[in-house]
């Protein structure tokens, strides 16, 4: 949770409007299905549950996302292997850059 608070502060400082953090799968899926979201950071592990249903919900709405994981792209299921990945540990600038890339025109 401490890391989520740091990430939230970094994004807030970058001018982002934040939905979350959401640390449990069911409310994260609900948010992905209903909230007005421009882009998302998805930690692959939400208290022992994999975040892939959230990714599916976002993909269904054409909302871009980046996975945050310590395992790299190799830890993703085949469906998401081409998705952007931010590998832990990461720096604050990498978080902002990853979201900027998702939101850049042509993405």
N, C-alpha and C positions, 0 to 999 in steps of 0.2 A: 504494500500500500504506500510505503514511503516513496518508492520509485514512481508510482503513479502520481503522487502529489508533486514531485519534482518535474515530471513531464508536463503536468497540468500548468505549473508555473511557467515553464519554458514556452509553452504554446500561448498562454495568456500574454506573456511579454511580447510575443511575436504578432499579437493582434487577433488571435483566433478566438472564435466563440466556441466554447467547449461543451459537448454533451458527454457527461461522464466525469470521472472514470466509472465504468460499470464492471465489477469484478466477478459476476456470476453469469452463467450461460443463458438462462431463461430470460432475465431482464435485458441482457445484451441483444438477444434475438428480437425481442419485442421492440427495443429501441431501433434496431437496424430495419425493421419492417415499417416503423411509423414516424420516426423523427425526421425533421428536415436536416439532412447531413450532406455536406459537400464532399468530405473525404474522411477516412477513418484510419486509426492506428489500431491494429488487432494483435494483442499478445496471444500467442498460440495456446498458452496454458492459462485457463481461468479457474483457479482453485481445483486443479485436477481434471478439468473437462477441456476438451479441445474446442477451439473457437470456430471451427469450420462451418457449423450451421449459421453463424453470424456472417461469415464471408459469403455463404450462399445467398442469404437474404439481401446483403448489400449488392452482390452481383446481379441479382434479379431486378434490382432498382437502378442498375448502371451507376452505382456509387463506387468510386475508386477507393482502394484501401491498400495499406502496406502491412505485412505481417512483421511482428517483432518477436524474435526468437533467439535462443542461444544455440540452436541446432542448424541454422542456415537453411537454404532452400531444400537441401536433401531431406529435411524433416517434414516437408510438406507432402500431402497426398498428390498423386499425378495431376489431378484437376487444377491444382493451384501452383504447380512448379514454375510457371512462367510469371507468377505474381511478384511484385516488388517485395524485398525482404530487407529489414533492418536488423542486423545481427548484434546481439548483446555481447559485450557491453558496447554502448554507443555514446557519442557526445551530443550535447544539446543541439549543436549546429546540424548534426546529421538528421535529427528529428525534423527540424524546420525544413531542411533541404528535401527530405523525403516527401513531406506534405506539399511543398511548393512544386515538386516534380509532378505529383498527382494532379495538381490543380492547374498546371500550365496548359495553355491552348494546344490542342492537337493530341492531348493525352486521353 
